[in-house]
């Protein structure tokens, strides 16, 4: 079973990973975006880690809902609302339970991913974070390690795609050949899940 402590570890591991990879995320964002994806997420997840340390919610749902709210209020651009929605909707779907099973979490995360898809109007193949999140959620029943591999493969698979959503879509064919920064940061989020579980 997964408790509030597990979800706090997940957010802390994500913050550390985004910190390490911020420059790479911004480098990926430079040719096809605003060159601020890394710095925006770094600011947001640092705020999440600090907030969770201060407030320490005691249920999985409350941890994710607070993390989502924090991201929405601290991150500029599209990534704040998208990541914020992902975590808030996942947290809401988990409800008030003190512990959740991996199966319940997988179902809740799918609800969160669907909400992101609706908010951004993106589907798999559009060269967005959805390209990493959907395969991850599909693989989650096989374990966190499987989800991590699926997310990483999904992010890499955005390189030959043409962007159909977000800032990169304005570039048309010039977006081809660049790995999507949103899919890359989404794969970091999923990798942190496996890390929080000691994998």
For each residue, the residues with C-beta under 8 A, 3 or more apart:
1: 99 100 101
2: 6 7 60 99 100 101 102 105
3: 6 7 60 98 99
4: 7 8 56 57 58 59 60 62 63 98
5: 8 9
6: 2 3 9 10 60 196 197
7: 2 3 4 10 11 60 63 64 196
8: 4 5 11 12 52 56 63
9: 5 6 12 13 196
10: 6 7 13 14 192 193 196
11: 7 8 14 15 45 48 49 52 63 67
12: 8 9 15 16 49 52 196
13: 9 10 16 17 192 193 195 196
14: 10 11 17 18 45 48 188 189 192
15: 11 12 18 19 45 46 48 49
16: 12 13 19 20 192
17: 13 14 20 21 188 191 192 195
18: 14 15 21 22 25 38 41 42 45 185 188
19: 15 16 22 42 45 46
20: 16 17
21: 17 18 24 25 38 184 185 188
22: 18 19 25 26 38 39 41 42
23: 26 27 38
24: 21 27 28 38 184
25: 18 21 22 28 29 37 38 41 181 184 185
26: 22 23 29 30 35 36 37 38 39 181
27: 23 24 30 38
28: 24 25 31 32 37 178 179 180 181 184
29: 25 26 32 33 34 35 36 37 38 181
30: 26 27 33 35
31: 28 178
32: 28 29 163 167 168 171 174 175 178 180 181
33: 29 30 36 37 166 167 168 181
34: 29 37 77 167
35: 26 29 30
36: 26 29 33 39 40 76 77
37: 25 26 28 29 33 34 40 41 77 79 181 182 185
38: 18 21 22 23 24 25 26 27 29 41 42 181
39: 22 26 36 42 43
40: 36 37 43 44 75 76 77 79 80
41: 18 22 25 37 38 44 45 75 79 83 185
42: 18 19 22 38 39 45 46
43: 39 40 46 47 74 75
44: 40 41 47 48 70 71 74 75 79 80 83
45: 11 14 15 18 19 41 42 48 49 71
46: 15 19 42 43 49 50
47: 43 44 50 51 70 71 74
48: 11 14 15 44 45 51 52 67 70 71
49: 11 12 15 45 46 52 53
50: 46 47 53 54
51: 47 48 54 55 66 67 70
52: 8 11 12 48 49 55 56 57 63 66 67
53: 49 50 56
54: 50 51
55: 51 52 66
56: 4 8 52 53
57: 4 52 62 63 65 66
58: 4 62 98
59: 4 62 63 94 96 97 98
60: 2 3 4 6 7 63 64 91 94 97 98 99 100 105
61: 64 65 91 92 93 94 95 96 97
62: 4 57 58 59 65 66 91 96
63: 4 7 8 11 52 57 59 60 66 67 91
64: 7 60 61 67 68 87 88 90 91 94
65: 57 61 62 68 69 87 88 91 92
66: 51 52 55 57 62 63 69 70 91
67: 11 48 51 52 63 64 70 71 87 91
68: 64 65 71 72 83 84 85 86 87 88 89 90 91
69: 65 66 72 73 84 88
70: 44 47 48 51 66 67 73 74 84
71: 44 45 47 48 67 68 74 75 80 83 84 87
72: 68 69 75 80 81 84 85 88
73: 69 70 80
74: 43 44 47 70 71 80
75: 40 41 43 44 71 72 79 80 83 84
76: 36 40 80
77: 34 36 37 40 80
78: 81 82 120 166 167
79: 37 40 41 44 75 82 83 182 185
80: 40 44 71 72 73 74 75 76 77 83 84
81: 72 78 84 85 119
82: 78 79 85 86 116 119 120 129 182
83: 41 44 68 71 75 79 80 86 87 189
84: 68 69 70 71 72 75 80 81 87 88
85: 68 72 81 82 88 89 112 115 116 119
86: 68 82 83 89 90 112 113 115 116 133
87: 64 65 67 68 71 83 84 90 91 112
88: 64 65 68 69 72 84 85 91 92 112
89: 68 85 86 92 93 111 112 114 115 116
90: 64 68 86 87 93 94 108 109 111 112
91: 60 61 62 63 64 65 66 67 68 87 88 94 108
92: 61 65 88 89 95 111
93: 61 89 90 107 108 111 112
94: 59 60 61 64 90 91 97 100 104 105 108
95: 61 92
96: 59 61 62
97: 59 60 61 94 100 104
98: 3 4 58 59 60
99: 1 2 3 60
100: 1 2 60 94 97 104 105 108
101: 1 2 104 105
102: 2 105 106 140 143
103: 106 107 141
104: 94 97 100 101 107 108
105: 2 60 94 100 101 102 108 109 140
106: 102 103 109 110 137 140 141
107: 93 103 104 110 111
108: 90 91 93 94 100 104 105 111 112
109: 90 105 106 112 113 137 140
110: 106 107 113 114 137
111: 89 90 92 93 107 108 114 115
112: 85 86 87 88 89 90 93 108 109 115 116
113: 86 109 110 116 117 130 133 134 137
114: 89 110 111 117 118
115: 85 86 89 111 112 118 119
116: 82 85 86 89 112 113 119 120 122 129 130 133
117: 113 114 120 121 122 123 130 134
118: 114 115 121
119: 81 82 85 115 116
120: 78 82 116 117 128 130 165 166
121: 117 118 165
122: 116 117 126 128 129 130 164 165 166
123: 117 126 130
124: 130 131 134 135
125: 131 161 164
126: 122 123 130 131 161 163 164 165
127: 131 158 161 162 163 164 165 166 168 169 175 180 183
128: 120 122 131 158 163 165 166 180 182 183
129: 82 116 122 132 133 180 182 183 185 186
130: 113 116 117 120 122 123 124 126 133 134 183
131: 124 125 126 127 128 134 135 154 155 157 158 161 180 183
132: 129 135 136 151 152 154 155 158 183 184 186 187 190
133: 86 113 116 129 130 136 137 151 154 186 190
134: 113 117 124 130 131 137 138 154
135: 124 131 132 138 139 150 151 153 154
136: 132 133 139 140 147 148 150 151 154 186 187 190
137: 106 109 110 113 133 134 140 147
138: 134 135 150
139: 135 136 142 146 147 149 150
140: 102 105 106 109 136 137 143 144 146 147
141: 103 106
142: 139 146 147
143: 102 140 146 147 199
144: 140 147 148 193 194 197 199
145: 148 149 194 199
146: 139 140 142 143 149 150
147: 136 137 139 140 142 143 144 150 151 190 193 194
148: 136 144 145 151 152 187 190 191 193 194 199
149: 139 145 146 152 153
150: 135 136 138 139 146 147 153 154 190
151: 132 133 135 136 147 148 154 155 186 187 189 190 191
152: 132 148 149 155 156 187 191
153: 135 149 150 156 157
154: 131 132 133 134 135 136 150 151 157 158 183 187
155: 131 132 151 152 158 179 180 183 184 186 187
156: 152 153 159 179
157: 131 153 154 160 161
158: 127 128 131 132 154 155 161 179 180 183
159: 156 177 178 179 180
160: 157 176 177
161: 125 126 127 131 157 158 175 176 180
162: 127 172 173 175 176
163: 32 126 127 128 166 168 169 171 175 180
164: 122 125 126 127 169
165: 120 121 122 126 127 128 168 169
166: 33 78 120 122 127 128 163 169 182
167: 32 33 34 78 170
168: 32 33 127 163 165 171 175 178 180
169: 127 163 164 165 166 172 175
170: 167
171: 32 163 168 174 175
172: 162 169 175
173: 162 176
174: 32 171
175: 32 127 161 162 163 168 169 171 172 178
176: 160 161 162 173
177: 159 160
178: 28 31 32 159 168 175
179: 28 155 156 158 159 183 184
180: 28 32 127 128 129 131 155 158 159 161 163 168 183 184
181: 25 26 28 29 32 33 37 38 184 185
182: 37 79 82 128 129 166 185 186
183: 127 128 129 130 131 132 154 155 158 179 180 186 187
184: 21 24 25 28 132 155 179 180 181 187 188
185: 18 21 25 37 41 79 129 181 182 188 189
186: 129 132 133 136 151 155 182 183 189 190
187: 132 136 148 151 152 154 155 183 184 190 191
188: 14 17 18 21 184 185 191 192
189: 14 83 151 185 186 192 193
190: 132 133 136 147 148 150 151 186 187 193 194
191: 17 148 151 152 187 188 194 195
192: 10 13 14 16 17 188 189 195 196
193: 10 13 144 147 148 189 190 196 197
194: 144 145 147 148 190 191 197 199
195: 13 17 191 192 198 199
196: 6 7 9 10 12 13 192 193
197: 6 144 193 194
198: 195
199: 143 144 145 148 194 195
